[in-house]
Amino acid sequence: MGTRPPYLLRLLPENQCHTLFENIAFDRRNNSERLHLQGIGREIVGKCKGLPLAVKAMAGLLRGVGDVNKWQNILSSPAYVFHKEELVKIWIAQGFIPSTGPQEKDEIGSSNFDELVNDHNSCTNTSQDCRHVSLLCEDVEQSHVLSIAENSENLRTLVFHRDYLKNFGDQLLQGLFHKLKYLRMLDLSNSTPSVLPTSVGELKLLRYLDLSRTDITVLPNSICNLYNLQTLKLLGCLWLLGNLVNLRNRELEDMFWFKSSTLLPRIGNLTSLRNLHAFQVGRRSGYGIEDLKNMAYLTGTLHISKLENAVNAEDAKLNGKKYLDRLVLEWSNRVVNPKDVSDDEKLLKDLQPHSNLTELQILHYMGNNFPNWITGGQLQNLQTLTLNGCTGCRILSLAQIPCLRILNIKRMPELEKWSDETCMSVRSLKISCCEKLNELPKFFFNLRAMKIKKCFSLKSLQMTPSLQFLILDDNPVLEDLNEQVVRIVTQSVGTVHLHSFQNLLEMKIINCPKLQALPKTFSPQKLVISGCELMTRLTIPHFSQRLQHLALNECHDGTLVRAIPDTSSMYSLVISNISNLISFTRWPNLPGLKALYISNCKDLVSLSGEGSLISFSSLELLSIRGCSKLENLPDEGLPTELKCLIIVSCTSLKSLGTKRILKSLNSLKDLHIEDCPLLLSFPEDGLPTSLQHLRIQDCPSLSEQCGTENVQGPEWTKISHIPDREIDFIRSQHTSKKNAHSAAWYLPFCCSRGFDINDTRQPEQQPADAQSSTGIRGKGKMEQGQPSTSAQ
């Protein structure tokens, strides 16, 4: 119950995996034979990835086997994959599980699965005694299938390998159904018949039928004779099914639920059904919400939509469906009228779910208040709550949901106050489009991630000492981050002082014009500031200790740019859309910087400044985009470790620098120049011998000066040594798979650490420049060979 910390089982070290494997597989085997097989055994152990049970299973499979070829076959074969839930369904269909309640059968089957350790794969001819056949061979002949039916009329199971096309004609199926009267399980998935013969109704004992991804468009009426059918799989089949009263599992892909506006009538007759997923309430008989009444074994997710059509919602008996984990209650988006308010309130009250529920979504509810089963403590196990489009609610109270971890509140325009004083359990909070919300609970003790967007009346945040990820987006009156220090006295450790942002790792502040300053005590790894015109300083105590990624966007002038702190930890810097930034009067000391992105600084004339770019001794990627007034690269040169240089849409650029500015870059591998119409030539000394990839796009003057191998221009000698050249859709004949390794070498540090400043979601894994750079080849047509695709 928490008196001691848990002991987490980790992967077994490789040397111990080898020992475990050899103790089982090589027991009582002579040394010469053991040495002969030991090398193969080590490779097999490597495929087990440190999982002890996998090592034990593989060793048991090879115990007593001395044939090297069999060991090699195990090594080269794909992993043996068992889908536990599928196998349990098949066992239930075969009657292998003792006759108990539906839920208990699943638990027993799961337990039995866990006891199995080996799977032997062998082929044999069928006979009258054969009960279960699985055909794993390719190109199954129709005559072979008919032979099985003739020889094994008492067959219970017939399965075909789903990776091989089954060319079954309708007549073949007709013959199978007439012969195999005792069949319990039949898998026809991925086969080609367009019609399911009516003789399927003769399979009275059939319990499991898989018709997934077939061309069958209509089920025959005779399928309703299959009263023992428990599982019908229709993945990839957007059509309906009949009244199968014993059906337990009906599997349909998510797209089915999205596209199907009407389900079969009287679906409530399927009282053993477990996976319904979605139910659209209708007004006609057989489609009412009361049809859910006797479906007590529904599990997983249930999405009930069009609730405005519901009458007598209490008859749905949701409070008796104890196996449901996730419930979505959705009304259609409607124009508000007083009758809808009262109807919705009564309806939601009658839709009380079982207390076992772990996730609840309420969509487009128009009531002014939430029922007592939400606010009064009945949802003791609820962990995730989403309220979206609940337009009438003004006050929210959730203090009586003790296990709530994830809370999403969206489009609640009348919500003014969240009345709880404290919120102890919530770990993740997202609030958006709540225009009148002006008050939050004062203290969130365990909150780890928070996003607040388009809350036009919220002026202050709450106390969040455990916060790690914070996004504030488009909150025009937010002016106080509410930085506090709270003193807490505990019996175990005594007095503890908690700071609001002491654990913050990532922070995005976008379009919050009233915010003037960052917290005084915080040390983030990633920081994005965009459209915060009153914020003027960054340098604060301990700020730069672990800052790795910094993005500054849409600032009125270069004040924040000049405030970038000196730090050795930063390796990614984005400066974009900074107006009135003419030059960099001061470059900070950033010895660890790996990637620098400068984009859409329309007034930028020069990259030079105090402490030039050369001081970035670790810089590997430099991207300059949309700087329309920039005329030259800095005369003092570029960082010597630069590996990738990207220059795009610098329409005034006339020179790439002085004589040796590029020639001296002995690490440069990728050069990408696009939309620089005034650029005529490369520097006089040419390009470095290390350059592997050159792309020139929409630079007509420079492209003409370069020419091609057939019609060489004045600049040709400077680029002829480059293996991979793309110049305005013309690729060099020297491009080959051998040297077509891409510019993707720099992705690890900017993919894992940078994030898109225009994205208000969690930080992205790949910056825009990285995406475009790795996709630079593929537009042009090869004169010889194929375009390189290694960058994809």
N, C-alpha and C positions, 0 to 999 in steps of 0.2 A: 504493500500500500504506500510505499515511498519512504520507508525508514532507511533504506540503503539504496545507493545508485544502482541502475541496471548494469549487468555485465554483457557487453555487446560481443557476440560471436563474430569474428572476422575471418577472412579467407585464410586457408591453411598455407603456410610458407611452402615454397617450391620443393625444398629439400625434404620436408615432412611428407609432401604429396608423393614424392618418389619412394620414400620408405614405406608408406601405406600401400601403394600400388604393388611394390615388389613382395611385401609380406603375404599378399593375397595371391597374386598371379604366379609367383615363382616358388610357391611352397613345395618342398621336397623335389625340386628339379636340380639336376646335376649342374655343376659350375659351367661347363662348356656350353650347354644349351642355354643357360641363363645369360651368359655373356653374348651369345648370338642374338638374343631377343631384346637385350637391355636397351639398346639404342632406340629401337622402335617404341619400346615402352615409354621412354622419356618423352618422345614426341607426342604420344597419346596423352600422357599426363599433362603436357603443355596445353592441349586443347581443352582440358577440364577447368582451366582458369582458376585453380585454387579451391574448387568446390569439393569437399571431402566425399559427399555422397556420389558425385559423378565419378571420382577416382575409384571409389569402392565398386560401383556398378561396372565400370570398364574392366577393372581387374577381375571381378567375378566372371565376366563374360569370357575372359581369356584364360581363366584358371584351367590348367590341364591341357591347353591347346599348344602343341609344339610346332605346328605348321607355320612357317614364316609367311606364306602367302595369305593365310587367314589374318595374321597380325597386320600385314600391310593393307588388307581390305578394310579392316576396322579403322586404321589410321586415315585412309583416303576417303572413307564414306562420310556423308553428312551426319550431323548429330541425330540421334534417335529422339524424335519429338513426340510427346504425348500431350494432347489437349485434355486436361483433367476433366473439365465440365462436360465435354463432348462424350468422353468415354463413360462417365457415370450415367449420362442419359441413355446410352446404348445398353448398359448393364440393366438399367431399370426396365427398358423396353423388352429385354430378353427374359425378364423375371428372375434375374440372378440375385436381386436384392430382396431380403425378406419382406413380406407384406406388412408394412407399418404405415404411418401417416406419410403424406407426400414429402414434407420437409425432412422427416427422419430418414427416408430413403436416400436423399442426397447426402446426408451426413454419414450414413453407413457406407455408401459408395465412395465417398471421399476418403474415408478411413481405409477401405480396402485398397484403393489406389496407392495410398502411401505405403502399404505393405509390400507392394510389388517392387522387385529390384532388377529383373532382367526381362528382355523381350527377344524371343527367338524367332527368326524370320526364315521359314523354310517352305518349299513348294511340294505339293503331292497331288496325285490324282484323286478325284472325288469318288465317293462310293455311297451306298445306301446309308452307311453309318455316319456320314459327314453331316455336320449341323451348321458349321460356320465357315464361309468361304470369303477370302479377300484376295482379289486378283491384282497383283502388283506389277504384272508384266505389261510391256508396251503392246499397242496394236492388238487388242483383244479381238479375236475372230468371233463372228456371230455363231459359227458352228461350235466353237468351244463353249460358249455360254449355253447354247441349247443342249450340248452334251452334259453339262453340269446339271441342268434342269431334269434331264432324262435319268441320270444316275443318282441324283440326290433329291428326291421328291420331299424328303423330310427336312430340307434345309431351313434353318432359322435366320441366318444372316447372309446377306450378299452385298459385298462392298467392292467398288472398283477404284483404282488409283485415280485421284482427282486431277493429276497432272497430265493424263493421257486422254485424248479425245475418244469418246465412245460412240461409234457409228451405229447406233441402235435404230432400226426401223420400227415402225408401229407394230408390224406383224411379229417381230421378235418379242416385244414387250407383251403382246397378247398371248403368245405361247408361254412366256415365263409365268404370267399371272395364272394361267390355267393349270400349270403344273405345280407351282410352289405354294400350295394351299396353307402351309404351316409357317410361312415367312413372318418373322417378327420385325426384322430390320432390313430396309432396302435403301441403298444410296444410288441415285441416278443423277447426281449433280454433275454439271458440265457435259452432259450427253446431248444428243442432237434431236430426239423426237419432238415433233411439234404438237402431238396429241397424246394425252394420257388415256389409254384404252379404258373403256367402261368396265372391262374385266378386273380392274384394280379393286372393284368392290367385292370380289371373291376372296380377297386376302383378309378374311375376317379377324385373323389374329395379329395383323400388322399393327405395330406400336410406334415405329420410327420410320419416317419417310422423308428423304432429302431430295427435293426437286430444284435446288438452287442452280441458277445460271443455265437453265434449260430454255428451249424455245416454246414451251407449253404456255398457251395464253388463256385457256379455259379449263377449269376442273370439271370432270363429268359429275353428274348428280349422284352416280353410284359411290362416290367417295364418302358420301354421308352414311354409307353402310359400315364404315370403318369405326365402329363404336369403341374399339380398344386403342385407337390411335392416340398417342400421348405427345409425340413430337413431330411437327411438320415444319421443315426448313424451306424457306422461300426466298433466300438471299438472291437479289438480282431479278426478282419476279414481282412486278408491280401490279398484282391482281389479287382478287379476294378469294376467300375460302368459305366452305359451307359450315353447317351446324354439327361440329364434332364434339360431343359432350364430354369425352374423356381427355381431350387435348390438354396437355400440361405446358408444353413449350412451343410457342409459335415464333420462329426467328425470322425477322425481316430487317433489312438494312435501314439506317436512319433516313435515307432518301424516300423510302416508302411512306414513313410517317409524315414527311414533309409534303409529299405530293398527293396523298390520299385524303380527299375531303370527306369521304364517307366510308365507314367500316361496315362490315356485314351486320345485318340486323340481329337483335337478340344475342349479342355476344356474351351477355351475362349467363347464358346457358353453359358456357365453357367454365364450369365451376372449379375445375382443376387447373386452369390456365395459370401460369406463373409469370410470363413476361408479355404484358400487354403494351407497355411503353407509352402509348398515347391513346386518348379517347376524346373524340369531339362530340359534345353534347348536341343532340338534335331535338326537334319538337315532335317528330313522328314517333309512333309506337315502335319499340325495339331499339330506339336510339337515345332513350332518356337516361339521365344520370342514375336512376334507380336500377338500371341494368347492371351496375357494378356491385349490387348488394351482396350477392352470394359468392363473389370472387375473392375468397378469403386468403388464397395462397399467392396472390400477386407479390412479386419480389422486385428488387432493384428500383427502377424509375417508373413513375406514372405521371404523365402529363395530361391534365384535363383542360381542354380549351373550350371556347364558346360557352362559358358558364352563364352568360346572360339568358341562355335558353333553358337553364335548369329550373325544375320545379321539385319541391320536396327533396332538397339535397341531403337531408338527414338520412334518407333511405339508401344512400350510397354506402353507408356503414364504413366510412374511411377509418374510424377509430378502432375497427376490428381487424384492419389489415396490418398485422404486426410485422410482416416480413418486408414491407416497403422501406427502402432507405431514402429515396429522393422523391419529393412530390412537387409538381408544378401546377399551380392554380391560375388559369389565365382567362380573363374576360377579353372580348374584342374591344378595340379602341373605338370609343363612342363619344358622341356629344353629351355633355353632362345635363341631366335633368333631375329634379328632386326625387322622382320615383326610383330612379336608378340608385341613388344614395341609400335609401332605406332597404331596397331589395338586395343590394350587394352586401350590406351589413348583416342582414339575416342569413343570407346564403353562406357567407364566410363563417359565420358562427356555427352553422350546421355541418360544415366541411371539416370539423375537427379531426386531425389524423391521430394515429396511435402514438404513444409517447416514445416509441422506439425510433421515430424518424430522425435522420441525421442531417438532411438538407431540405429546405423549403424555399420555393420561389412564389411570390405573389405578383401577378402582372396585370396592370390596368384595372385595379380595384378602385371604385369610386366612393367607398364609404368614408365617413369622417373619422371613424375610430376603428381600431383593431379589436377583435374579440378577446375575451378573457383567456382563452386557451393559448394565445400568443403572449399576452402581457402578464398573466397570472401564475406562471410557473408550471404549466402542464407539459411543456416541451423540454424535459430534463436532459434529453440526449442530443438536442439539436446543436449542430456545429457550424452550419452554413445557412445564412439567411439572405435572400435577395428581395428587395422591394423596388419594383420598377413600374413607373407610371401610376402610382397610387395617388391620384390627383387631389383627393379631398382631405387627406390627413394633415393636421396642423401641429400636433404634439406627438412625440414618439417616446415610448418607454419600453426598454428591453432588459431591465435589470434582473428580471426573474428567469432569464435563460442562462443557466450557470455554465454551460459548456460551449457557448457561442465563441467560435474562433474566427470566422470569416463573415463580414457584413458588407453588403453592397446596397447602396441607396442611390436611386437614379430617377430623374424626372418626377420629382415630387414638388411641384411649384408652390403649394400652400404650406409646406412644412416650415415652421418657424423655430421650433425648439426641440431639442433632444433633452428630455427632462431629467435623466439620470445624473446623479452627482458624480459617480465614478463608474468606470467600465473596466472590470478587472480581467476578464477572460479574453477579449477580442485581440487577435493577432494581426489581422489584415482588415483594413477599412478603406472603402472607396465610396466617395460621395460626389455626385455630379448632377448638374442642372437642377439644383434646389435653390431657386432665386431668392426666397425669403428667409432661408435658414440663417439665423444670427447667433445661435447659442449651441454649444456642444457640451458634453460632460466635461467636468474640470480636470479629470485625471484618468488617463489610460495607462495602467501600470505595465501591461504586457504587450502593448501594441508594437509590432515589428515593421509593418509596411502601411503607408497611408498615401492616398491620392485624393486631393480635393480639387474639383474642376467646376468652373462656372457657378460658383456660389456667390451671387452678387451682393449679398448683405452681410457676409461673414467678415468680421474685422479682426478677430483674434483666434489663435489656435489654442489647443489644450496642452496640458502637461504630459509629456511622453518620454519618460526616461529610458525606455527600451527600444526606441525607434531606430531602425536601421536604414529604411528606404522611404524617401519623402518626395512626392511630386505635387507641386502647387501650380495650377494652370488656369489662367484667365479668371482671376478673382480680383476684381477692380478696386474693392475697398479694403482688402486685407492689408493691415498695417502693423500688426503686432504678432511676432512669432511666439510670444509668451514664454520667453526663456526664463526658467526658474530653477532654484535649488531647493529641494525638499529634504527635510531632516526626518529620518525614520529610525525608530528604536525597535530592535528585534532581540529576542531572547538568545538566539544562536550567535550572532556576530556583534551585538551591541548597536551603537549608533552608526547609521549609514547616511551619507549625503548623496542625493541623486540629482543630476543635472538633466535638463530637458533633452539635450541633443548629444549627450556624452557618447552614445553608441552609434551615431549616424554614420553610415558608410557612403550612401549615394543621395544626392539632393538635386532636384530640378526645380527651378523657379522660372515660370514662363508667364509673361503678361500679367504681372502683379505690380502695377505702377506706383502703389502707395508704400511698398516696402522700401526701407531706406538702408537697412544693414543686415548682414548675416549674423548668426548667433556668435556670441563672444567666446563660447567654449564648445568647440567641436572640431573634429579632425577628419574630414571625409576623404574617401578614395576617389570619388567621382563627383564633379560639380558642374552643373549647367545653369547659366543665367541668361535669360532672353527677355527683352522688352521690359526691363525694370529700370526706368529712366532716372529714378531717384537714388539708385544704388551707385555709390562712387568709390567704395574701398573694398579691398580683399585682404590686405595684410593685417592679420590679427594673431595674437599669441597662439602658438602650436598649430596654426592653420595648415602649414605646408609640410607637416611631419610625414604624412602618408598620402598626399594628393598625387593621384596617378593620371587622371584625365580631367581636363578643364576645357569647357566650351563657353565662349562669350559670343552672344548673338544679339543683333538689333539694339545696339547701344548708340546713343546720340553722338557721342564723340569717343575719343580714345582714352578717356579717363580710366576705365576699368582695365583696358589693355596695359596702360602704363603701371597699373597697380598689381600686375601679375607677380607673385612672390618668387624669390629665388628658392629653388628646392631641387634636391637630387632625386626625388622619387617620381616626378612627373615624366611620363613617356608618351603622352598624347595631348596635343593642344589644338583646339579649333577656334579660329577667329573669323567671324562671318557677319556680313551686313552691318558693318560699323561705319556710320556716316561721319564725315569731317575728319577722317583719319588720313592724313596726307603722307606721313612717314612714321616709322617706328623710332621715336626719339630715344627709347631705351628698350633693349632686349634683356630680359631677365637671365640670370645664370641658371641654366637648366642642363646640367651635364648628362643626365640620363634620358633626355628627350629622344624618342624614336620616330615619331610621326608629327608633322606640322601641316595643318590644313588652313589656308587663307582663301576665303571665298567672298565674292560680291561686296568687296570694299571699293565702292565706285570712285572714291576720291583719292585712293592710294596711288602715289606717284613713285615712291621709292621704298625698297625693302631695307635700306641701310639705316643704321642707328647706332647709338652708343652700345657697345658690345654686339658686334655684328653676328650674322648667321653662322659664321665660321666657328663661333664659340660653342655651337651645338655639336660637340665632338662625337655624339652617339647617333645623330640624326640619320635615318635610313630612308625615310619617305618625306618628300616635299611636294605638296599639291597647291597650286595657285590657280584659282578659277574666278572668272567674272570680275577681274580688276581692270576695268576698261581704260584707266588713265596710266597704267604702269607701262613705261617705255623700255626699261632695261632691267636685266638682272644686276645685282650689286657688283661693282667693280672689284671689290675685295675678294670676291669668290664665294663658293658654296661649301658646306661641310664636306670634309674629305671622305667620310664614311657613307655618303649618300649612295643608295642603291636604286632608288626609283624617283624620277622627276616627272611631274605631271603639270602641264601648262595648258589651260583651256580658256577660251573666250577672253583673252587679253588683247583687245582689238587695237590698242595703240602700241603694242610691243614691237620694237624695231630691231632689237639686238638681244642675243643670248649671253652677252658679256664680252669681256676682253679676250685677248688672244688665247690664253691657256685655261680659261675658267671652267670649261668642260673637260678638256683633254687631261687635266690633272686629277679628275675624279676616277681613280683606278678601281673603285668598287661599283661604279654605276653599271647596272644591268638593263634597266628599262627606261626609255625616254618616250613620252607621249605628248605630242604637241597638236592642239586642235583649235580651229577658229582663231587664228592669229594672222589676219590677211596682210599685215604690213611686214611680216618677217620674211627676209630675203635670203638669208644665209646662216650657216653655222659659224662659230668662231673660227678665226684664221687657222689655228692649229688643229682643227677638226675635233673628232669625238674619240673617247677613250677606247682602247682595244678590248676592255672588259664588257662593252655594251653587247647585249644579246638580242634585245627587242627594240625596234624603232617603229613608231606609228606617227604618221603625219596625215592629218585629216582637216579638210576645209582650210588649207593654207595654200592658195593657188600659186602664189609667187614662189614660195619655198619648194613646193612640189615640182614646179616647172624647172627650177634650178637643179633639182636632184635628177630628174629624168628617170630612165629605166636602163636595164642592161643593154637593150637594143638601141635606144636613143639616149645616150648618156649626156647629162647636163654638167655645168661647171662644178656643182657640189657632189657629183657622183663619187669621186675618189674619197670623200670624207665618210661615205656610208657603205661603200662596197664590201667592207670587212664584216658587216653586221649579219649574223646568220638569219635572223627573222625580221623582214622589213615589210611594212604595210604603208603604202603611200597612196592616199586617195583611191581606195578600192583596188589597187594593183599590188599584188604580193610578189616578193622575190622568189625566183626558182630555187634559191638556196634553202628555203624553209623545208624542214623535214621533221619527222617525228623525233629523230634523235636529239635535235637541239631545240625542240618546241616546248621546253619547260617554261612555265609562264611567269608572270609578274606576281604570282600568288605567294612568293616567299615571305612577303612582309605581313601577310594576313594574321599570323598568330598574335602579334602584339596589338594590332589595331582592331582585330575582330573581337577578341576576348575582353578588351578593356575600354574601347570607345563606344559611344552610343549616340544615336541621331538626335540632334538638338531640336528638331522639329517634331519629334515623336513624344507624345505624352504618355505612352505606355511605359513599361519597364524598359531599361536600357537595351538597345538593340545589340546584336552580336557582330554587325558588320557595318562600318561607315559607308556613306555613299561613294566616296572616292575609291574605296577598296573594291566596291562592287563594279564600278565602271572600268577600273583599271584591269581587273581580271577578265573583263569581257571585251577587251579591245580587239581581239581577233575573232573572225567569224563573219564580219560584214562583207569582206571582199571575196572575190573569186580567185582561186589559185590558177596561175598559169600552168603549173605542173604539180601534181599531188593533191592532197586534201588539206583544208585549213586545220591548224592546230586546235585541239579541243581540250588540251590538258588543263587549261585554266578553269574549265567549268567544274 
